[in-house]
């Protein structure tokens, strides 16, 4: 019975990190946009899961791969429950990577079930290395969510947000997606301008990702 109580305590300590993400606002939006309420890291994670599950079903990705993708998405920003959200350029990439890995090691060590803990450690390392098909998809969904969120802010806050406000978010996300996920022949056949992507390119990008 004491061992069961110990496991429950550790499990809650692990799960609390997901709840903390609800209180951490995404600094990039807060810094660039004059909005009273911007998305939290937890909301970003939920949006990514929505994109991933729809993509998986549309492309007949197996249930096991889809579940692994979801686990990877749940972990991808979990370190921010300890270190917070850093905007690009505010910290060196190497330094951020170390802080993030140390935070994840701390968080995953709280899982009281060794087999599950080891699986999550492997999934995190796979995401961090970004060499596998699944990890590349998760990084893609991260950027795609940024594009869709930017368009959402533009459409739903017309009196406060204009295209210039979201330009930097849209350009960095769309360039990553185009460069890393759309084959050269498709780039040439499409109407996407890789050097100067536009809001309207979201539809083109989605079209070619689904082909």
Long-range contacts (C-beta under 8 A, 24 or more apart in sequence): 6-112, 7-112, 7-113, 10-110, 10-111, 10-112, 11-111, 11-112, 13-110, 14-107, 14-108, 14-110, 14-111, 17-78, 17-81, 17-82, 17-107, 18-42, 18-74, 18-78, 18-81, 20-81, 21-45, 21-77, 21-78, 21-80, 21-81, 24-80, 24-81, 24-84, 24-85, 25-85, 26-85, 27-84, 27-85, 27-86, 27-87, 28-85, 28-87, 28-88, 28-169, 29-149, 29-153, 29-169, 31-87, 32-165, 32-166, 32-168, 32-169, 33-153, 33-157, 33-160, 33-161, 33-165, 33-166, 34-160, 34-161, 35-153, 35-157, 35-160, 35-161, 39-149, 41-77, 41-80, 41-81, 41-85, 44-77, 44-145, 44-149, 45-73, 45-74, 45-76, 45-77, 47-145, 47-148, 47-149, 48-73, 48-76, 48-138, 48-141, 48-142, 48-145, 49-73, 49-74, 51-141, 51-144, 51-145, 51-148, 52-137, 52-138, 52-141, 55-137, 55-141, 55-209, 58-210, 59-210, 65-134, 68-123, 68-134, 69-134, 69-137, 69-138, 71-120, 71-123, 72-123, 72-124, 72-126, 72-127, 72-134, 72-135, 72-138, 73-138, 73-141, 75-104, 75-120, 75-123, 75-124, 75-127, 76-127, 76-138, 76-142, 78-103, 78-104, 78-107, 79-103, 79-104, 79-107, 81-107, 82-106, 82-107, 88-172, 97-128, 101-128, 136-180, 136-181, 139-176, 139-180, 140-177, 140-180, 140-181, 140-209, 143-172, 143-173, 143-174, 143-176, 143-177, 144-173, 144-177, 144-205, 146-170, 146-172, 146-173, 147-173, 147-174, 147-177, 147-202, 147-205, 148-202, 150-199, 151-199, 151-202, 154-199, 163-199, 170-197, 170-199, 171-197, 174-201, 174-202, 174-205, 177-205, 177-209, 178-205, 181-209, 182-208, 182-209, 186-211
